[in-house]
């Protein structure tokens, strides 16, 4: 989604900077309120700009949201794109878990933005979910099945494996307040992500790799 200012002339550094300010502000507003609850007025206030100025760069709330989602999805799906059938499945799954947890740590607002969108029925992203996302997951499901056919991975449903990794890693972003409250002061620092990584690696690798976990 190209900002409207960028469609009429070459963007200056100042324009690019203002677009970034708007998107950063919108990320806060959308991740807190969801698409339906967010308004251009709220985005403008969070950005420290006037509403007409925001609408100069992005035609509507929908345009701001589309630009954000495109950016979020590019970041969020990158770790899954690198799943490689020629590589060791244990190493690939371990790396995927760690990269997803790093994203939960570094991009919590983006995770909550997407979670809110899906919880509201994905009114703005349904085409993406049924198109690009489904195509990517279908492609990586074939990689997982190839590992299974080669005897490198136990027989599990590849789709539900991917869903499980999403659920267990993104939990640390979407339910961060709950996680920190339950862990308490002694365990809720940045080390919680490393603790989670070690646990999830053990859980998935022992359950998936033949010869691990006593089987």
C-alpha positions in Angstrom: 0.0 0.0 0.0 1.7 3.2 -1.2 0.9 6.3 0.8 -1.0 8.8 -1.2 1.8 11.4 -1.0 4.1 8.9 -2.6 1.8 8.3 -5.6 1.9 12.0 -6.7 5.5 12.8 -6.4 8.9 11.5 -5.2 8.8 11.4 -1.4 11.2 13.5 0.5 13.0 12.4 3.6 10.6 14.6 5.6 7.6 12.9 4.0 9.0 9.4 4.7 9.7 10.4 8.3 6.1 11.6 8.7 4.7 8.4 7.2 6.8 6.5 9.8 5.5 8.6 12.6 1.9 8.0 11.5 2.4 4.2 11.2 4.1 4.0 14.6 1.2 5.9 16.1 -1.3 3.8 14.3 0.3 0.7 15.5 -0.2 1.8 19.1 -3.8 2.7 18.4 -4.8 -0.4 16.4 -3.0 -2.8 18.7 -4.9 -1.3 21.7 -8.3 -0.8 20.1 -8.5 -3.1 17.1 -9.6 -1.9 13.7 -13.2 -1.1 14.6 -12.3 0.8 17.8 -9.6 2.9 16.2 -10.2 6.3 14.6 -8.2 8.6 12.4 -8.6 11.3 15.2 -6.9 8.9 17.6 -4.1 8.2 15.2 -3.5 11.9 14.5 -3.4 12.7 18.3 -1.0 9.8 18.9 1.2 11.1 16.0 1.1 14.7 17.2 -0.4 15.7 13.8 -3.6 17.2 12.5 -6.2 14.8 11.0 -6.0 16.5 7.6 -2.2 16.0 7.7 -2.6 12.3 8.4 -5.1 12.0 5.5 -2.7 13.7 3.2 -0.4 10.7 3.6 -3.0 8.0 3.9 -6.4 8.4 2.3 -8.4 6.7 5.2 -8.2 4.6 8.3 -8.4 1.5 6.0 -5.3 2.7 4.1 -3.3 3.1 7.2 -4.3 -0.3 8.5 -3.5 -1.9 5.1 0.0 -0.4 5.1 0.5 -1.7 8.7 -0.7 -5.2 8.0 1.4 -5.5 4.9 4.5 -4.6 7.0 3.6 -6.8 9.9 2.9 -9.8 7.7 6.2 -9.4 5.9 8.1 -9.5 9.2 5.9 -12.1 10.8 6.1 -14.7 8.0 9.8 -14.3 7.2 10.9 -17.1 9.6 8.5 -19.6 8.1 9.6 -18.7 4.5 13.1 -20.0 5.3 12.0 -23.6 6.2 14.2 -25.7 3.9 13.6 -29.3 3.1 17.4 -29.8 2.5 18.2 -28.8 6.1 18.0 -30.7 9.4 14.4 -30.6 10.7 15.4 -30.4 14.3 17.6 -27.3 13.6 14.9 -25.7 11.4 12.2 -26.2 14.0 14.5 -25.0 16.8 15.4 -21.9 14.8 11.8 -21.2 14.0 10.7 -21.4 17.6 13.5 -19.0 18.7 12.8 -16.5 15.9 9.1 -16.5 16.7 9.8 -15.9 20.4 12.2 -13.1 19.4 9.4 -11.5 17.5 7.0 -11.9 20.4 9.7 -10.1 22.5 10.5 -7.4 19.9 7.2 -6.9 18.1 4.4 -7.3 20.7 2.3 -4.5 19.3 2.4 -6.1 15.8 1.3 -9.4 17.3 -1.6 -7.9 19.2 -2.6 -5.9 16.1 -2.9 -9.1 14.1 -4.6 -11.0 17.0 -7.2 -8.2 17.3 -7.9 -8.3 13.6 -8.4 -12.1 13.6 -10.6 -12.0 16.7 -12.9 -9.5 14.9 -13.3 -11.9 12.0 -10.4 -10.7 9.8 -12.6 -8.2 7.9 -9.5 -6.5 6.4 -7.2 -9.4 6.0 -9.4 -12.3 4.9 -8.1 -12.2 1.3 -4.5 -12.4 2.6 -5.3 -15.3 5.0 -6.9 -17.3 2.2 -4.3 -16.3 -0.3 -0.7 -15.6 0.5 -0.8 -17.0 4.0 -2.5 -20.3 3.0 -0.1 -20.7 0.0 2.9 -20.3 2.2 1.6 -22.8 4.9 0.7 -25.3 2.1 4.2 -25.0 0.8 5.8 -25.6 4.2 3.4 -28.4 5.0 5.0 -30.2 2.0 8.4 -29.6 3.5 7.3 -31.2 6.8 5.8 -34.2 4.9 9.1 -34.6 3.0 11.0 -34.8 6.3 8.4 -37.3 7.5 8.8 -39.4 4.3 12.5 -39.4 4.8 12.1 -40.7 8.4 13.5 -37.5 9.9 10.3 -36.5 11.6 7.5 -38.3 13.3 4.1 -38.5 11.6 2.1 -35.5 12.7 -0.3 -33.2 10.9 1.9 -30.5 9.5 -0.8 -27.8 9.7 -1.5 -28.4 13.3 2.2 -28.5 14.0 2.6 -25.0 12.6 -0.5 -23.8 14.4 0.9 -25.1 17.7 4.2 -23.3 17.2 2.3 -20.1 16.4 0.1 -20.5 19.5 2.9 -21.3 22.0 5.2 -18.5 20.8 2.8 -15.7 20.1 1.2 -16.3 23.5 4.2 -14.4 25.0 3.3 -11.3 23.1 -0.5 -11.5 23.1 -0.8 -12.4 26.8 2.3 -10.7 28.0 0.6 -9.1 31.0 -0.8 -12.5 32.1 2.6 -14.2 31.6 4.5 -11.6 33.7 1.8 -11.6 36.4 1.9 -15.4 36.9 5.7 -15.6 36.7 6.2 -12.9 39.3 9.0 -10.4 39.7 11.8 -13.0 39.9 11.0 -14.8 36.6 9.2 -12.1 34.5 12.3 -10.3 33.1 13.8 -10.6 29.7 15.0 -14.1 30.6 11.5 -15.4 30.4 11.9 -15.6 26.6 15.0 -17.8 26.9 13.3 -20.0 29.5 10.3 -20.3 27.1 12.7 -21.1 24.2 14.4 -23.9 26.1 11.1 -25.4 27.2 9.4 -25.2 23.7 12.5 -26.7 22.1 12.4 -29.6 24.4 8.6 -30.0 24.0 8.7 -30.0 20.2 12.0 -31.6 19.4 11.4 -34.5 21.8 8.0 -35.0 20.4 8.9 -34.8 16.8 12.4 -36.2 16.2 12.7 -40.0 16.1 14.8 -41.3 18.9 14.1 -38.3 21.1 11.9 -38.4 24.1 12.4 -42.1 24.8 10.7 -43.3 21.6 
